[in-house]
Structures are given as structure tokens and as C-alpha cells.
Amino acid sequence: MKMVKLLTYLALITITLNPFASAADKCETCHAKENPGLFMQWKESKHGKEDVSCIDCHQAEKDDLDAFKHEGELIATLVTPKDCGQCHEEEAEESMASYHSHAGEILESKDAFLAHVAGGTPAVIVGCESCHGGKIKIDPKASNKLSKDTWPNSGIGRINPDGSKGACNACHSRHSFSAKQARQPENCGKCHLGPDHPQKEIYEESKHGIAYYAHVSEMNMDNDEWVVGKDYYQAPTCATCHMSATKKQKITHDVGNRISWTLRPPVSKYKDDWKRKRGNMQDVCSACHQKTFIDGHYYQYDALVKLYNEKFAKPATEIYNMVKKKGLLERKVAFSNELDWEYWELWHHEGRRARMGTAMMAPDYAWWHGIYDVAHNFYFKLIPTAQKYGDKDVNAYIDNLLKNDPMHNWLSKDTASLKAAIRSGELQKEYEKLFEQD
């Protein structure tokens, strides 16, 4: 703490005594005094060491919607990917083309609907929009032109006044903008956690997470170049798998470039160009695993996703849609009835946990927090709720599924015969088709 104060004091004296102080120097003079923590974050960062100043990032054009006069300079509080792209052009373009930059579009989704009606606007602002990003509003009366309704906000898909989408500081936190911090799984855990997408918890349970926490001090996290298998080998982080460089691939800010399945929607599908994207991820895996291990993982992963799709997601969706199309819901507005909530939690919470837990090799999330919860919901919540409407078509579909589908007719059998079928391998044969290659 004494060293920080000394450095701040010396910087302040140096700038103050300089008669030729520039606009950048003036920024530093004031912020060193008024915001010493912010100042030192910048000063000790690569930006500070390379003389990238406050004005370089915050300077605005006169037609910028968020521009305002401050100490004789025209600046903007908000720094957008468009601004960062002046120096980091490739990174900005990749980021704005990625899934991350579209996260703010949740504003038009069911997630936002649920938060607005069941919760309320304050919950949307501090919850949904703080991770996904909100649409920044301009308030001409505010000292910095930014409305308090939408500022502060560093959501990954923030919709900015200049038309750009995203927030680089969602991962590279201001004002140090540290690559080391962005490489750590805790950084991603700000948003990727909780009942519907618990990647942080899944990672911590996995062998990858266990290895990371045991060896993080040995992983050269602050290297300029950070290539798996070369600069470190002890464990992967989120960045390793989804963004960072390998010996064959350069770093990417397109987080979907190595993902082959969609794990978010009610029914998973292979992504466009999924084989190439899977090859990209398998290249990352190959830094530490042999081909037989990688092939085995994807064989098991694919089978689980297909199990979720075929056994639960598709029939649950069919049942839900039948009830809805027939106008059987007692209240028509979304989330005002039991079936909406049960179907939503089956795919949006439980089904995602199962799929993501399998993708990242976390057995407890694949089963107990995943398929176990999916099955309990499907058999003892969603189906009984749908049956209570007494519609002959809906009930006929459910009856046929439970009596004749080999994945579901266990409910009509006795325990002893099912145990015998498991021991003999007969029951497992019903699922062999799920392991077929695409």
C-alpha cells in the first residue's frame, strides 16, 4: 500500500510540474488524485506502460451520442468494441461476430419476459442485463450522457450507442485490461454459473478444474504468448479450450469456433460447420490427450446429448406443444401456469446441466444435477400436469409413449424383471442406437 501511494505521489508531482502537460497528462494528474486505484490499475497495465492514455480510449467525436465536454476535452465514458478496434481490429471483429456479442438480444427473449413479469425492472437491470448486456440509453441531463438505468453495465452483449455490440471489459476488466485475469476460469464464472448454465461449478468438479486449482501458480498466466503444451501444460482453463492459442491455432475471440453442439435450446442440434469446429476443439484436447481418449470422450458425449434429445426433450416438447395448441392452458400468458414452468426448467435448467456436465466431464452434473432431475420432472411433474387437462389426444400420446416406447415402458414393469434385464444387458441394448456415429 505504501508503494502504491508513493508511485501515485511521484506520478502526480511529475505531471503537475510539467509546463507542457498534454490532455493525457491532465487526465492522469486528476485521476491520480481523485481515483488512485483506477490510476494505478492503468499505470501498471500494458496500456500504461505503452503510453496508451485515457484520452486515447475515451476521446469522442462531436457527433457521438454519448460525447460530452470534460475539462476542455470532448470525451465519452463508454469505451466500446468499436473504440478498442482502433488498435485491436481483429479481436474486435471476432468478438462482435461471436455468440457473446449477441447476448444482449436476450432483451427480446423469454428469459427477459420472465424476469420482467415475475420479477421486475430492478431485477432485470442488475441481474439479466449485467451479464447479457443492456441497450445503453442516453440521458442528456446526466453529467456523462449515460442513463442510470443502463450505466454502469459491462454485459458481454451490451448494445452500444455507436451501433457496436459487446463490452471488451466484460472479460478484460477496466482499467488493467489484464490478459492474465481473462485467462482464469473465475473470470468467466461471473456469468457462467447457477442453475441454468453452471459451467463454473461444472469446471470446478471436473478433473480439469481440480488440476487447475492445484497448479495455477505454475501456469505462466501472465505470459505474452500463452500456448497450451508449450507455455503451460498443467491444466486447461475456459480460455484454453474456447479461445487461447495452440500450436496449430491462433487465439480467437469467437467463442463458438470450437463448439460442435448447441447445448442451450430445448433440443440440441449440431452447429453449422460442426465437424470443422469439433476438429478445432479436438486440436486443443490433443495437447494433453491421445486420440483414443478424445474419440472416446466425444463418443460418450454425443450419446448423452442424443439420449436427452430422444428420450426427454422431443417428447416433452411434443406434449407441451399439443397442450398449448389445443388452448388447454388455464391462463394463456406465458409462465402463468404450471406446465410452462415445468417444461422451461426441464430444458433450460435440468437439460442444460446434463448436457454441459457431460461436455466438460463432470459426472455429478451429468447425472444428479442433470438427467436425474430431467427424468423426475418429465415423469412426475410435466406428464401429470399435461394429463390433468383430460384431453384424449394428449393422453393418447402419453399412454403410447409410456407403454410402447422401450425407453419409457419400464414404468409398467416390475422391479425384479428390470434388474434381471440390466444384469443380462438386455435393457442396455435399447440405447445402443444412441452411440451410432453421425
C-alpha positions as a printed Julia matrix, in Angstrom:
438×3 Matrix{Float64}:
   0.0     0.0     0.0
   2.88    2.42    0.82
   4.46    1.67   -2.57
   1.17    2.42   -4.38
   0.88    5.74   -2.54
   4.5     6.62   -3.34
   4.13    5.81   -7.05
   0.9     7.79   -7.22
   2.52   10.76   -5.49
   5.58   10.7    -7.77
   3.4    10.48  -10.88
   1.29   13.37   -9.67
   4.32   15.58   -8.94
   5.92   14.78  -12.31
   2.82   15.7   -14.3
   1.93   18.76  -12.22
   5.38   20.33  -12.63
   5.42   19.83  -16.4
   4.52   23.14  -18.1
   3.89   21.37  -21.41
   1.44   18.88  -20.0
  -0.83   17.38  -22.66
  -4.52   16.48  -22.37
  -3.41   12.96  -21.48
  -1.15   14.32  -18.74
  -4.02   16.36  -17.34
  -6.21   13.26  -17.17
  -3.51   11.45  -15.26
  -2.97   14.37  -12.88
  -6.61   14.48  -11.86
  -7.28   10.75  -11.71
  -4.09   10.07   -9.77
  -5.5    12.34   -7.1
  -9.22   11.57   -7.29
  -9.16    7.86   -8.25
  -5.77    6.47   -7.18
  -6.84    2.83   -7.51
  -8.09    3.38  -11.05
  -4.95    5.35  -11.88
  -2.6     2.63  -10.64
  -4.55   -0.11  -12.43
  -3.97    1.78  -15.66
  -0.38    2.82  -14.88
   0.73   -0.76  -14.15
  -1.15   -2.19  -17.14
   0.27   -2.79  -20.61
  -1.68    0.24  -21.75
   0.02    2.4   -19.17
   3.46    1.01  -19.91
   2.95    1.62  -23.64
   1.68    5.18  -23.04
  -1.86    4.4   -24.19
  -3.55    7.2   -22.3
  -7.04    7.95  -21.0
  -7.73   10.25  -23.93
  -6.65    7.59  -26.46
  -9.56    5.39  -25.38
 -12.12    7.93  -24.18
 -11.79   10.68  -26.79
 -15.07   11.2   -28.65
 -16.24   12.7   -31.91
 -18.7    15.6   -31.83
 -21.49   13.52  -33.36
 -21.15   10.67  -30.86
 -24.4    10.36  -28.91
 -22.58    9.95  -25.6
 -19.98   12.69  -26.16
 -19.67   15.46  -23.57
 -17.24   18.21  -22.64
 -14.98   17.44  -19.72
 -12.08   19.63  -18.62
 -11.84   21.14  -22.08
 -11.87   17.8   -23.93
 -14.68   16.01  -25.77
 -14.85   12.53  -24.29
 -17.19    9.56  -23.76
 -17.37    7.5   -20.6
 -18.3     4.4   -22.56
 -15.5     2.58  -24.39
 -16.97    0.19  -26.95
 -15.55   -2.63  -29.09
 -15.54   -0.11  -31.95
 -13.2     2.06  -29.89
 -10.98   -0.86  -28.88
 -10.95   -1.95  -32.53
  -8.91    1.09  -33.46
  -5.9    -0.82  -32.14
  -7.26   -4.35  -31.7
  -9.07   -4.65  -35.02
  -9.06   -8.43  -35.45
 -10.03   -9.12  -31.84
 -12.9    -6.63  -32.02
 -14.23   -8.09  -35.26
 -14.1   -11.65  -33.91
 -15.77  -10.64  -30.67
 -18.57   -8.71  -32.39
 -19.25  -11.72  -34.64
 -19.37  -14.18  -31.74
 -22.18  -15.56  -29.59
 -21.0   -13.3   -26.79
 -21.87  -10.13  -28.7
 -25.43  -11.35  -29.27
 -26.09  -11.99  -25.56
 -27.86   -8.64  -25.24
 -30.57   -9.91  -27.55
 -31.97  -11.71  -24.5
 -33.95   -8.48  -24.13
 -36.43   -9.95  -26.63
 -36.37  -13.5   -25.26
 -38.45  -15.48  -22.8
 -35.71  -15.07  -20.2
 -36.27  -11.32  -20.17
 -40.06  -11.77  -20.27
 -39.94  -13.96  -17.17
 -37.65  -11.55  -15.34
 -39.86   -8.56  -16.18
 -43.2   -10.11  -15.21
 -42.29  -12.46  -12.36
 -39.55  -10.19  -11.07
 -39.46   -6.57  -12.16
 -37.32   -3.92  -13.82
 -34.73   -3.56  -10.99
 -34.07   -7.31  -11.16
 -33.68   -7.17  -14.94
 -31.14   -4.33  -14.73
 -28.91   -5.79  -12.01
 -29.43   -9.43  -13.0
 -30.08  -10.24  -16.65
 -28.57   -7.14  -18.22
 -25.46   -7.13  -16.04
 -24.34  -10.4   -17.63
 -26.04  -10.33  -21.01
 -25.74   -6.6   -21.55
 -28.37   -3.92  -21.83
 -29.15   -1.36  -24.5
 -27.35    1.77  -23.36
 -29.69    4.74  -23.04
 -28.66    8.36  -23.46
 -29.73   10.91  -20.85
 -28.85   14.46  -21.99
 -29.27   15.68  -18.4
 -26.7    13.27  -16.97
 -23.16   14.54  -16.45
 -21.78   11.78  -18.67
 -24.8    11.49  -21.01
 -25.46    7.91  -19.82
 -28.75    6.96  -18.18
 -28.54    5.4   -14.73
 -30.98    2.77  -15.99
 -28.23    1.3   -18.17
 -24.95    2.56  -16.71
 -22.88    1.04  -15.24
 -23.11   -2.05  -17.45
 -20.35   -4.31  -18.7
 -22.56   -7.09  -20.03
 -20.89   -9.18  -22.71
 -23.55   -8.37  -25.31
 -24.09   -4.73  -24.41
 -25.75   -2.73  -27.21
 -23.79    0.49  -27.54
 -24.86    3.91  -28.86
 -22.33    3.68  -31.73
 -24.06    0.54  -33.06
 -21.43   -1.9   -31.83
 -22.31   -4.88  -29.66
 -20.37   -6.18  -26.71
 -18.08   -4.96  -23.97
 -14.4    -5.87  -24.05
 -14.15   -5.02  -20.35
 -16.61   -7.82  -19.55
 -13.57  -10.09  -19.68
 -10.65   -7.63  -19.66
 -11.77   -5.67  -16.62
 -11.02   -1.96  -16.58
  -8.6    -0.37  -16.12
  -5.89   -3.01  -16.08
  -7.43   -4.96  -19.01
  -5.39   -7.94  -17.89
  -4.9   -10.94  -20.19
  -3.91  -12.94  -17.11
  -7.28  -12.25  -15.5
  -9.16  -13.09  -18.7
  -7.41  -16.47  -18.85
  -8.65  -17.53  -15.4
 -11.88  -19.54  -15.09
 -13.08  -17.28  -12.26
 -13.35  -14.51  -14.84
 -15.86  -16.49  -16.92
 -17.62  -17.54  -13.72
 -19.1   -14.05  -13.33
 -21.81  -15.11  -15.78
 -21.39  -18.82  -16.44
 -22.76  -20.21  -13.18
 -26.04  -21.04  -11.49
 -28.96  -23.42  -12.14
 -29.24  -22.97  -15.91
 -25.61  -22.81  -17.06
 -23.29  -23.8   -14.2
 -20.08  -24.03  -16.22
 -18.06  -22.61  -13.32
 -19.3   -25.27  -10.9
 -19.0   -27.98  -13.56
 -15.4   -26.98  -14.25
 -14.54  -26.97  -10.55
 -15.85  -30.54  -10.21
 -14.04  -31.8   -13.3
 -10.52  -33.18  -13.42
  -9.55  -30.1   -15.4
 -10.68  -27.77  -12.61
  -9.05  -29.87   -9.9
  -5.74  -29.75  -11.77
  -6.04  -26.0   -12.34
  -6.51  -25.15   -8.68
  -3.61  -27.4    -7.73
  -1.19  -25.92  -10.27
  -2.37  -22.41  -11.15
   0.86  -20.84   -9.83
   2.86  -22.87  -12.37
   0.87  -21.96  -15.47
   2.59  -18.74  -16.63
  -0.74  -16.96  -16.79
   0.87  -13.57  -17.44
   2.98  -14.65  -20.44
   2.55  -12.53  -23.57
   2.28  -15.73  -25.59
   0.22  -18.47  -23.93
   0.21  -21.65  -26.0
  -1.06  -24.85  -24.42
   1.56  -27.58  -24.45
   4.33  -25.02  -24.83
   3.95  -22.26  -22.23
   1.91  -24.4   -19.84
   0.59  -27.95  -19.64
  -0.71  -28.43  -16.1
  -4.41  -27.82  -16.82
  -6.76  -26.07  -19.23
  -8.9   -23.1   -18.31
 -12.08  -21.93  -20.07
  -9.88  -19.71  -22.24
  -7.61  -22.61  -23.15
 -10.41  -24.63  -24.69
 -12.55  -21.89  -26.2
 -10.21  -19.05  -27.12
  -6.47  -19.4   -26.5
  -3.76  -20.45  -28.92
  -2.5   -23.95  -29.64
   0.49  -24.95  -31.73
  -1.84  -25.12  -34.74
  -4.43  -22.42  -33.96
  -4.03  -18.76  -33.15
  -6.04  -17.12  -30.39
  -9.66  -16.38  -31.26
 -12.28  -14.11  -29.71
 -15.05  -16.05  -31.43
 -16.09  -18.33  -28.57
 -18.25  -20.52  -30.83
 -15.41  -21.51  -33.12
 -14.71  -24.78  -31.26
 -18.24  -25.82  -30.24
 -19.99  -28.55  -32.24
 -23.32  -29.0   -30.35
 -25.85  -26.37  -29.33
 -26.46  -27.07  -25.64
 -28.74  -24.11  -24.86
 -32.12  -24.77  -26.61
 -34.84  -27.32  -25.77
 -33.45  -29.79  -28.34
 -29.76  -29.85  -29.19
 -28.57  -29.74  -32.79
 -25.2   -29.85  -34.42
 -24.0   -26.37  -35.26
 -23.29  -25.18  -38.77
 -19.88  -26.41  -39.9
 -19.79  -28.55  -36.75
 -17.16  -31.01  -37.95
 -14.61  -28.24  -38.51
 -15.45  -26.71  -35.13
 -15.13  -30.08  -33.43
 -11.77  -30.52  -35.1
 -10.68  -27.19  -33.62
 -11.61  -28.33  -30.11
 -10.03  -31.74  -30.58
  -6.81  -29.98  -31.55
  -6.88  -28.28  -28.13
  -7.51  -31.62  -26.43
  -4.59  -33.21  -28.27
  -2.1   -31.03  -26.4
  -2.66  -33.27  -23.36
  -4.71  -36.29  -24.55
  -4.2   -39.03  -27.1
  -6.63  -39.59  -29.96
  -8.23  -42.66  -28.4
  -9.09  -40.65  -25.29
 -10.52  -37.76  -27.31
 -12.57  -40.05  -29.56
 -13.91  -41.87  -26.51
 -14.98  -38.65  -24.84
 -16.9   -37.45  -27.9
 -18.47  -40.9   -28.34
 -19.88  -40.71  -24.79
 -20.77  -37.01  -25.08
 -22.71  -37.47  -28.32
 -24.64  -40.39  -26.84
 -25.71  -38.38  -23.79
 -26.91  -35.45  -25.89
 -28.89  -37.86  -28.1
 -30.31  -39.56  -25.0
 -31.51  -36.23  -23.66
 -32.95  -35.27  -27.06
 -34.73  -38.52  -27.91
 -35.88  -39.74  -24.52
 -36.91  -36.46  -22.9
 -36.61  -33.24  -24.91
 -38.5   -34.24  -28.05
 -41.45  -35.94  -26.31
 -41.63  -33.18  -23.67
 -41.72  -30.58  -26.44
 -44.4   -32.54  -28.29
 -46.56  -32.79  -25.16
 -46.1   -29.12  -24.33
 -46.93  -28.0   -27.87
 -50.03  -30.24  -28.05
 -51.42  -28.77  -24.84
 -50.64  -25.24  -25.94
 -52.03  -25.57  -29.49
 -55.26  -27.03  -28.17
 -55.73  -23.99  -25.94
 -55.87  -26.11  -22.8
 -53.76  -23.85  -20.57
 -56.0   -22.28  -17.94
 -54.13  -18.99  -18.29
 -52.77  -18.01  -21.68
 -49.95  -15.63  -20.71
 -46.53  -17.33  -20.63
 -45.33  -18.57  -17.22
 -48.75  -18.15  -15.63
 -49.3   -21.93  -15.38
 -47.51  -25.0   -14.06
 -46.78  -26.57  -17.45
 -44.83  -23.56  -18.72
 -42.56  -23.63  -15.68
 -42.06  -27.4   -15.73
 -41.21  -27.52  -19.42
 -38.92  -24.47  -19.07
 -36.98  -25.96  -16.18
 -36.71  -29.36  -17.9
 -34.72  -27.96  -20.84
 -33.49  -24.57  -19.64
 -32.15  -25.73  -16.27
 -32.0   -29.51  -15.89
 -31.35  -30.41  -19.51
 -28.62  -27.84  -19.91
 -26.88  -29.07  -16.76
 -26.88  -32.64  -18.07
 -25.51  -31.65  -21.47
 -22.94  -29.19  -20.18
 -21.86  -31.52  -17.39
 -21.13  -34.22  -19.96
 -19.35  -31.85  -22.32
 -16.97  -30.78  -19.54
 -16.6   -34.2   -17.86
 -18.38  -33.51  -14.56
 -20.28  -36.7   -13.63
 -22.37  -35.2   -10.81
 -23.79  -32.57  -13.17
 -24.32  -35.1   -15.95
 -26.41  -37.3   -13.64
 -27.6   -36.0   -10.25
 -27.94  -32.35  -11.26
 -28.76  -33.35  -14.83
 -30.55  -36.41  -16.21
 -31.82  -37.41  -12.76
 -33.61  -34.05  -12.45
 -34.78  -34.2   -16.09
 -36.33  -37.63  -15.51
 -38.0   -36.62  -12.26
 -39.52  -33.57  -13.89
 -40.59  -35.46  -17.02
 -42.28  -38.39  -15.31
 -43.65  -36.82  -12.13
 -44.26  -33.15  -12.98
 -44.67  -32.41  -16.69
 -46.6   -35.55  -17.67
 -49.08  -35.49  -14.72
 -49.7   -31.77  -15.32
 -50.43  -32.41  -19.01
 -52.71  -35.36  -18.16
 -54.86  -33.34  -15.79
 -56.35  -31.4   -18.74
 -58.12  -34.63  -19.73
 -57.61  -34.21  -23.47
 -57.93  -37.51  -25.34
 -55.21  -36.75  -27.9
 -52.68  -35.59  -25.32
 -53.41  -38.56  -23.08
 -53.26  -40.99  -26.01
 -49.82  -39.71  -26.94
 -48.59  -40.04  -23.34
 -50.12  -43.52  -22.91
 -48.5   -44.77  -26.11
 -45.14  -43.31  -25.1
 -45.15  -44.88  -21.64
 -46.47  -48.28  -22.76
 -44.76  -48.86  -26.08
 -41.56  -46.84  -26.19
 -38.75  -49.13  -24.95
 -37.03  -46.17  -23.26
 -40.16  -45.4   -21.2
 -42.1   -48.65  -20.71
 -40.05  -49.53  -17.63
 -42.81  -47.77  -15.65
 -45.24  -50.59  -16.45
 -42.85  -53.4   -15.42
 -41.8   -54.83  -12.09
 -38.51  -54.15  -10.32
 -37.25  -57.75  -10.36
 -37.63  -58.17  -14.12
 -35.94  -54.82  -14.79
 -32.99  -55.74  -12.58
 -32.67  -59.01  -14.46
 -32.75  -57.13  -17.78
 -29.99  -54.82  -16.54
 -27.82  -57.73  -15.37
 -28.27  -59.56  -18.67
 -27.58  -56.44  -20.73
 -30.98  -56.57  -22.46
 -32.1   -53.18  -21.17
 -28.85  -51.52  -22.27
 -29.37  -52.75  -25.83
 -32.3   -50.36  -26.18
 -29.85  -47.48  -26.06
 -27.2   -48.79  -28.47
 -28.57  -46.7   -31.33
 -27.64  -43.57  -29.4
 -23.97  -44.44  -29.82
 -24.17  -44.59  -33.6
 -21.85  -42.15  -35.34
 -23.28  -39.28  -37.36
